[in-house]
């Protein structure tokens, strides 16, 4: 293999630039010419493909997002546009492509692989950590740290003003970000789609705690539930405390990548390139039990992600803290 390319597809995450840096440096080390493809599959169709060297990746490791841009591409769903994209790759002599993205990007990668003899390596990259087959997706740690900083700051004002704050985290259909954020910031309430809940259980406990002196609450709720405003009203009406909502939104997607994400970017990319060199045609690099492995696109992009049971158990305890006499929310 002499020429390999990389692209970012779907939602951008912090750590993508570190991945690009490692991609260029490791490809050159392995005597290959690295290429960038801008704007994901859109750029593949429009031939925004160009060779790069050390200069293009100097100083980018500290930046969130991706310097080669990410995109979603409706055109790519049509075969004739994919044929055009493959023609462009062939014209450049590219034999392997690393795709940083989520489920959808891997499905696209599978189509390209089936329609050509070019090899593909997928790296799970989404802040939602909702990709099956891997315990970790690039960008999650940075997003969690941004959420942590936001919750810590909100706790300061909540405690100073005797208020309840309902903080909504991203995650689409998955409660991972909300759950881990609640556990690691000591929130009083955490609502996610994976754990059935009954607010009556919390009401009893919160009223008891309030009469014992608790003067503020921090609640974390996953965007998947669409319950943020309902919860604000619940705190005001049922618990009798002034309440505010904070929807964290896209702030969770940007920012200076953490050490962990920089290192994981390096490790994911190394395995992606090694996989291509070993002759793997369309594998996704997965991180499990402290190590990396290769999984088929079928096992990753066509399977539903489940939050590990051990984490869910910790989350379930939110509604049944010691001393609660109400029924368990689960
Ligand atoms: P995120 O987690 O940020 O949503 P994703 O990779 O799942 O990332 P999608 O928008 O689902 O994001 O997919 C990215 C792109 O992959 C799409 O815009 C489309 O071009 C391509 N893609 C998705 N599904 C398919 C498919 N079934 N066949 C071909 N291409 C696809």
Boltz pocket constraint, residues with backbone or C-beta under 6 A from the ligand:
constraints:
  - pocket:
      binder: B
      contacts: [[A, 9], [A, 10], [A, 11], [A, 12], [A, 41], [A, 71], [A, 72], [A, 73], [A, 74], [A, 75], [A, 76], [A, 77], [A, 101], [A, 102], [A, 103], [A, 104], [A, 105], [A, 106], [A, 107], [A, 108], [A, 109], [A, 111], [A, 125], [A, 126]]
      max_distance: 6.0
